[in-house]
Every structure is written in structure tokens, then in C-alpha cells.
Amino acid sequence: MTTPTTTAEAAEGSDTSGLPAWRECRHWDGAQGQYCKQVDGVRQYVTGDRCPTHTPNALQGRPEVPPGPGWPVHREAA
């Protein structure tokens, strides 16, 4: 099974709750006058859902922050 790359392809994978089962990039491309709508590798950021091309660091020309070790030890439940 391939991962959908556009909203139309992903629409077939919606769940029964009526909400889409995918996220799409919500980066506005003013030159093209439309949203990106890429669904591959989309992650949630403060600015909204973004594909790897439109993450805050990618737009500023910086490398992505590598994933950390996880939940800090001092935050473990007692």
C-alpha cells in the first residue's frame, strides 16, 4: 500500500467519524495562491501542520533538530 501524496488520494482513507485520517501541510504559497496540501511526512507545529519542506527550520534554511532521548527523567511519575 502506498502513502497518499495529495488530499484527493488521502480522501479515500477517511475514518467513519467524518474527520480525515490524514494531515495535510497548511503552508500558504502566496506565489501560487494556494496551500501546499502535501500529506507525506506532515508533523504538527505551533504554526500548524507542515510537511518536511515547510517546517519552521526548513523555511529559515536551518537543519531540523534531531529527536531527543524522550521524556526527561525528572518528569517521571512518582
N, C-alpha and C positions, 0 to 999 in steps of 0.2 A: 504494500500500500504506500502510495506517495503522499507527501505532505502538501496540502494545498498552498499555492503561492499567490492567489488572488482571492478577493472577497467572494466572487461568484463561485469559484471552486470550493471554497470553505463552507458556503451556504448549505451544501448538501450534508454537512456534518453537524447541523444544529441539534440541540437536545430537545426533549419534549416540554421543557419549561418555557419555551419561546425565546430564551436567551441564546445568543450564539455560543458555540462550543469553542470558539477561537478568539484571538485578539488580533486587531489589525493596527498597523502603525498610523498614528494620528498626526504625523508631521505635515504641516501645511507647506506646500511648494507654491509660492507666490508666482513664480515664472510660468508654471503650467496651470495655475489656477485650480488646483485640486489637492486632496490629501494623498499621501503615499499609498496607503492601504495594503502594504506588504504584510503577510501573515507568518512568514518563516522567521523564527528566532526572536519574536516580539517579546519584550520584557516591560514590566511596569516601572515607570519613573515618576517623580513628582510632577513633571511636565506632561505626563500621560503615557500611553503605550507607545513604545518606539522599537523599530527594527534596528539591527546592528549598524546600519548605515546612518541612522538619525539619532543615536544616543547623544546625550549632552556632551560627552567627551569626544565622540566622533565628529560632531559639528564644530568643535573647537580645535580639531586636529591633534588631540591627545590620545594616548593609548588607553584602552579600557583597564580598569582596576581589576587585578586578579582576585578570584574568590578567596575569602579568608578561611581560617580554620573552623569557623562555625560560631555557635553561641558562646560568649565568654564564660569562663569557669566561675567567676564571681557572681554570675547571674543565675546559676543553677538553683533549682527549687530546693528548699531545706528539707 
